[in-house]
Amino acid sequence: MNPPEEEVASVLCEAIRSKAVKITFSREAQTFQARVRLMQQTFSEENWPDLSDELLLATPRDWLLPWLSGIRSGEQLAALNLGAALAERLTWEQRRLLNDRAPVTISVPSGSNIAIDYVSGEIPVLAVKLQEMFGLADTPAIAGGRVKLLLHLLSPARRPVQITRDLKAFWNTGYPQVKKELKGRYPKHPWPDDPWNAMPTRKTKGRNG
């Protein structure tokens, strides 16, 4: 006779807490954790939950127990949507604020919606092709304008040619050198003399789609 689901879930929680069984946070779950951590740091006066790995793994009964119903194997445990379980730690209002203040993607001048990398470092990163940012003076910011993104301005080969939180200074001082170095290497891409008044684009010259 199989033990009741509640008993199995309870045993699993204890195994996770004691590190006898490991759970892995997906990139999606890590991004959610990082977005909430940013809210904790930026809006310390608000009551945002601690979703750090350390606390979560030490207290699986508090957040994971309801999601372990029917879990009978390591494969099933690995397939759990931990991001959904973590979202349940927030109130409806906190979820609304999180989506508003720490969006998963952000629109850039070219019209592209680009994912923000919250996981790689302490400052959220926006990796975007340089030509998609033409004409923009202010570095994009999130969290109600309190946090400027760390821009990784990319070459056509998708390699960072500048890492900055001061886009205006880049156009004024860094861009002429970048243009000089890359224009000959990537002639199909626009390298205007005046990036302030150039049309932002994700396309190469002559492409309409």
C-alpha positions as a Markdown table, in Angstrom:
| # | Residue | x | y | z |
|---|---|---|---|---|
| 1 | Met | 0.0 | 0.0 | 0.0 |
| 2 | Asn | 1.4 | 3.4 | -1.0 |
| 3 | Pro | 1.8 | 6.1 | 1.7 |
| 4 | Pro | -0.5 | 9.1 | 1.5 |
| 5 | Glu | 0.5 | 11.9 | -0.8 |
| 6 | Glu | 0.8 | 14.3 | 2.2 |
| 7 | Glu | 3.3 | 11.9 | 3.9 |
| 8 | Val | 5.4 | 11.6 | 0.7 |
| 9 | Ala | 5.4 | 15.4 | 0.3 |
| 10 | Ser | 6.5 | 15.9 | 3.9 |
| 11 | Val | 9.3 | 13.4 | 3.5 |
| 12 | Leu | 10.5 | 15.1 | 0.3 |
| 13 | Cys | 10.5 | 18.5 | 2.0 |
| 14 | Glu | 12.7 | 17.1 | 4.8 |
| 15 | Ala | 15.0 | 15.5 | 2.2 |
| 16 | Ile | 15.3 | 18.9 | 0.4 |
| 17 | Arg | 16.0 | 20.7 | 3.7 |
| 18 | Ser | 18.7 | 18.2 | 4.7 |
| 19 | Lys | 20.2 | 18.4 | 1.2 |
| 20 | Ala | 19.6 | 14.7 | 0.7 |
| 21 | Val | 17.6 | 15.6 | -2.4 |
| 22 | Lys | 18.5 | 18.6 | -4.6 |
| 23 | Ile | 16.2 | 20.9 | -6.5 |
| 24 | Thr | 17.4 | 23.1 | -9.3 |
| 25 | Phe | 16.1 | 26.6 | -10.0 |
| 26 | Ser | 15.6 | 27.2 | -13.7 |
| 27 | Arg | 16.7 | 30.3 | -15.4 |
| 28 | Glu | 13.1 | 31.5 | -15.3 |
| 29 | Ala | 12.9 | 30.9 | -11.5 |
| 30 | Gln | 16.3 | 32.6 | -11.0 |
| 31 | Thr | 15.1 | 35.6 | -12.9 |
| 32 | Phe | 12.0 | 35.8 | -10.7 |
| 33 | Gln | 14.2 | 35.6 | -7.6 |
| 34 | Ala | 16.5 | 38.3 | -8.9 |
| 35 | Arg | 13.6 | 40.6 | -9.8 |
| 36 | Val | 12.1 | 40.3 | -6.3 |
| 37 | Arg | 15.6 | 40.8 | -4.7 |
| 38 | Leu | 15.8 | 44.1 | -6.7 |
| 39 | Met | 12.5 | 45.1 | -5.2 |
| 40 | Gln | 13.8 | 44.3 | -1.7 |
| 41 | Gln | 16.9 | 46.4 | -2.3 |
| 42 | Thr | 15.3 | 49.3 | -4.0 |
| 43 | Phe | 12.1 | 49.5 | -2.0 |
| 44 | Ser | 13.3 | 48.5 | 1.4 |
| 45 | Glu | 10.4 | 50.2 | 3.1 |
| 46 | Glu | 8.1 | 47.7 | 1.5 |
| 47 | Asn | 7.5 | 44.1 | 2.7 |
| 48 | Trp | 9.0 | 42.0 | -0.1 |
| 49 | Pro | 9.7 | 38.4 | 0.7 |
| 50 | Asp | 13.1 | 36.8 | 0.9 |
| 51 | Leu | 13.4 | 34.4 | -2.0 |
| 52 | Ser | 17.1 | 33.6 | -1.6 |
| 53 | Asp | 18.2 | 30.1 | -2.3 |
| 54 | Glu | 19.5 | 29.8 | 1.2 |
| 55 | Leu | 16.1 | 30.5 | 2.8 |
| 56 | Leu | 14.0 | 28.6 | 0.3 |
| 57 | Leu | 16.1 | 25.4 | 0.7 |
| 58 | Ala | 16.1 | 25.7 | 4.4 |
| 59 | Thr | 12.3 | 26.1 | 4.6 |
| 60 | Pro | 10.7 | 24.0 | 1.8 |
| 61 | Arg | 7.6 | 23.3 | 3.8 |
| 62 | Asp | 6.7 | 27.0 | 3.8 |
| 63 | Trp | 6.5 | 27.3 | 0.0 |
| 64 | Leu | 7.0 | 24.0 | -1.8 |
| 65 | Leu | 4.8 | 21.5 | 0.1 |
| 66 | Pro | 1.6 | 22.2 | -1.8 |
| 67 | Trp | 3.4 | 21.6 | -5.1 |
| 68 | Leu | 4.7 | 18.2 | -4.2 |
| 69 | Ser | 1.4 | 16.4 | -4.5 |
| 70 | Gly | 1.7 | 13.4 | -6.7 |
| 71 | Ile | 5.5 | 13.7 | -7.0 |
| 72 | Arg | 7.0 | 10.2 | -6.9 |
| 73 | Ser | 10.3 | 10.4 | -8.8 |
| 74 | Gly | 13.4 | 12.6 | -9.3 |
| 75 | Glu | 12.3 | 13.3 | -12.8 |
| 76 | Gln | 8.9 | 14.6 | -11.6 |
| 77 | Leu | 10.6 | 16.7 | -9.0 |
| 78 | Ala | 13.1 | 18.2 | -11.6 |
| 79 | Ala | 10.1 | 19.0 | -13.8 |
| 80 | Leu | 8.3 | 21.1 | -11.2 |
| 81 | Asn | 7.6 | 24.7 | -12.2 |
| 82 | Leu | 9.4 | 26.4 | -9.3 |
| 83 | Gly | 8.8 | 29.8 | -10.8 |
| 84 | Ala | 5.0 | 29.3 | -10.3 |
| 85 | Ala | 5.6 | 28.2 | -6.7 |
| 86 | Leu | 7.7 | 31.3 | -6.0 |
| 87 | Ala | 5.1 | 33.6 | -7.5 |
| 88 | Glu | 2.7 | 32.3 | -4.9 |
| 89 | Arg | 4.9 | 33.9 | -2.3 |
| 90 | Leu | 3.8 | 37.4 | -3.5 |
| 91 | Thr | 0.5 | 39.1 | -3.0 |
| 92 | Trp | -1.6 | 40.1 | -6.0 |
| 93 | Glu | -0.5 | 43.7 | -5.6 |
| 94 | Gln | 3.2 | 42.7 | -5.3 |
| 95 | Arg | 3.0 | 40.7 | -8.6 |
| 96 | Arg | 1.4 | 43.8 | -10.3 |
| 97 | Leu | 4.2 | 46.0 | -8.9 |
| 98 | Leu | 6.9 | 43.5 | -9.9 |
| 99 | Asn | 5.7 | 43.4 | -13.5 |
| 100 | Asp | 5.5 | 47.2 | -13.6 |
| 101 | Arg | 8.8 | 48.0 | -11.9 |
| 102 | Ala | 10.9 | 45.0 | -13.0 |
| 103 | Pro | 9.6 | 44.0 | -16.4 |
| 104 | Val | 11.0 | 40.8 | -18.1 |
| 105 | Thr | 11.5 | 42.7 | -21.4 |
| 106 | Ile | 11.9 | 46.4 | -22.3 |
| 107 | Ser | 11.1 | 48.2 | -25.6 |
| 108 | Val | 14.1 | 50.0 | -27.2 |
| 109 | Pro | 14.0 | 52.8 | -29.9 |
| 110 | Ser | 14.1 | 50.3 | -32.8 |
| 111 | Gly | 10.8 | 48.8 | -31.6 |
| 112 | Ser | 12.4 | 45.6 | -30.4 |
| 113 | Asn | 11.4 | 44.1 | -27.1 |
| 114 | Ile | 14.5 | 42.8 | -25.5 |
| 115 | Ala | 14.9 | 40.6 | -22.4 |
| 116 | Ile | 16.5 | 42.1 | -19.3 |
| 117 | Asp | 19.2 | 39.9 | -17.7 |
| 118 | Tyr | 18.6 | 40.1 | -14.0 |
| 119 | Val | 20.8 | 37.1 | -13.1 |
| 120 | Ser | 24.3 | 37.7 | -14.4 |
| 121 | Gly | 25.2 | 40.5 | -12.0 |
| 122 | Glu | 24.0 | 42.9 | -9.3 |
| 123 | Ile | 22.9 | 45.4 | -11.9 |
| 124 | Pro | 20.3 | 44.3 | -14.5 |
| 125 | Val | 21.8 | 44.1 | -17.9 |
| 126 | Leu | 20.3 | 45.1 | -21.3 |
| 127 | Ala | 22.3 | 43.6 | -24.1 |
| 128 | Val | 21.2 | 45.4 | -27.3 |
| 129 | Lys | 22.6 | 46.0 | -30.7 |
| 130 | Leu | 24.1 | 49.5 | -30.8 |
| 131 | Gln | 22.1 | 50.5 | -33.9 |
| 132 | Glu | 18.9 | 49.9 | -32.1 |
| 133 | Met | 19.6 | 52.7 | -29.7 |
| 134 | Phe | 20.3 | 55.6 | -32.1 |
| 135 | Gly | 18.7 | 58.9 | -30.9 |
| 136 | Leu | 18.2 | 57.9 | -27.3 |
| 137 | Ala | 20.0 | 60.1 | -24.8 |
| 138 | Asp | 18.9 | 58.7 | -21.4 |
| 139 | Thr | 19.9 | 55.2 | -20.3 |
| 140 | Pro | 16.8 | 53.1 | -19.9 |
| 141 | Ala | 15.8 | 52.7 | -16.2 |
| 142 | Ile | 13.4 | 50.4 | -14.3 |
| 143 | Ala | 12.0 | 50.4 | -10.8 |
| 144 | Gly | 10.2 | 53.6 | -11.2 |
| 145 | Gly | 13.3 | 55.3 | -12.6 |
| 146 | Arg | 15.5 | 54.3 | -9.6 |
| 147 | Val | 17.7 | 51.8 | -11.3 |
| 148 | Lys | 19.5 | 52.5 | -14.6 |
| 149 | Leu | 20.2 | 49.4 | -16.7 |
| 150 | Leu | 23.7 | 48.4 | -17.4 |
| 151 | Leu | 23.9 | 48.6 | -21.2 |
| 152 | His | 25.9 | 46.1 | -23.2 |
| 153 | Leu | 26.0 | 47.8 | -26.6 |
| 154 | Leu | 26.6 | 45.1 | -29.1 |
| 155 | Ser | 28.4 | 45.0 | -32.4 |
| 156 | Pro | 26.7 | 43.3 | -35.4 |
| 157 | Ala | 28.5 | 40.1 | -34.2 |
| 158 | Arg | 26.6 | 40.4 | -30.9 |
| 159 | Arg | 29.8 | 41.2 | -28.9 |
| 160 | Pro | 29.8 | 44.1 | -26.4 |
| 161 | Val | 31.6 | 47.1 | -27.8 |
| 162 | Gln | 30.7 | 49.3 | -24.8 |
| 163 | Ile | 29.4 | 48.6 | -21.3 |
| 164 | Thr | 27.9 | 51.7 | -19.8 |
| 165 | Arg | 25.1 | 53.2 | -17.7 |
| 166 | Asp | 25.7 | 56.6 | -19.4 |
| 167 | Leu | 24.4 | 56.3 | -22.9 |
| 168 | Lys | 24.7 | 60.1 | -23.6 |
| 169 | Ala | 28.4 | 60.0 | -22.8 |
| 170 | Phe | 28.9 | 57.0 | -25.1 |
| 171 | Trp | 27.3 | 58.8 | -28.1 |
| 172 | Asn | 29.4 | 61.9 | -27.5 |
| 173 | Thr | 32.8 | 60.3 | -26.8 |
| 174 | Gly | 32.8 | 56.5 | -27.4 |
| 175 | Tyr | 30.8 | 56.1 | -30.5 |
| 176 | Pro | 33.2 | 57.9 | -32.9 |
| 177 | Gln | 35.9 | 55.4 | -32.0 |
| 178 | Val | 33.6 | 52.4 | -32.3 |
| 179 | Lys | 32.4 | 53.6 | -35.6 |
| 180 | Lys | 36.0 | 54.1 | -36.8 |
| 181 | Glu | 36.9 | 50.5 | -35.8 |
| 182 | Leu | 33.8 | 48.7 | -37.0 |
| 183 | Lys | 32.4 | 50.5 | -40.0 |
| 184 | Gly | 34.8 | 48.8 | -42.4 |
| 185 | Arg | 34.3 | 45.4 | -40.9 |
| 186 | Tyr | 30.5 | 45.7 | -41.0 |
| 187 | Pro | 29.6 | 47.8 | -44.0 |
| 188 | Lys | 26.1 | 46.5 | -44.3 |
| 189 | His | 25.2 | 48.1 | -41.0 |
| 190 | Pro | 24.5 | 51.8 | -40.6 |
| 191 | Trp | 27.3 | 53.9 | -39.0 |
| 192 | Pro | 26.0 | 57.5 | -39.2 |
| 193 | Asp | 28.1 | 60.5 | -38.4 |
| 194 | Asp | 25.3 | 61.8 | -36.2 |
| 195 | Pro | 23.8 | 59.0 | -34.1 |
| 196 | Trp | 21.6 | 61.5 | -32.3 |
| 197 | Asn | 19.4 | 62.0 | -35.4 |
| 198 | Ala | 19.8 | 58.6 | -37.1 |
| 199 | Met | 16.9 | 56.1 | -37.4 |
| 200 | Pro | 17.2 | 53.3 | -34.8 |
| 201 | Thr | 17.1 | 49.9 | -36.6 |
| 202 | Arg | 17.7 | 46.2 | -36.0 |
| 203 | Lys | 18.1 | 45.7 | -39.8 |
| 204 | Thr | 21.0 | 46.0 | -42.2 |
| 205 | Lys | 21.1 | 48.5 | -45.0 |
| 206 | Gly | 18.6 | 47.8 | -47.8 |
| 207 | Arg | 16.5 | 45.4 | -45.7 |
| 208 | Asn | 12.8 | 46.1 | -45.3 |
| 209 | Gly | 11.9 | 43.1 | -43.2 |
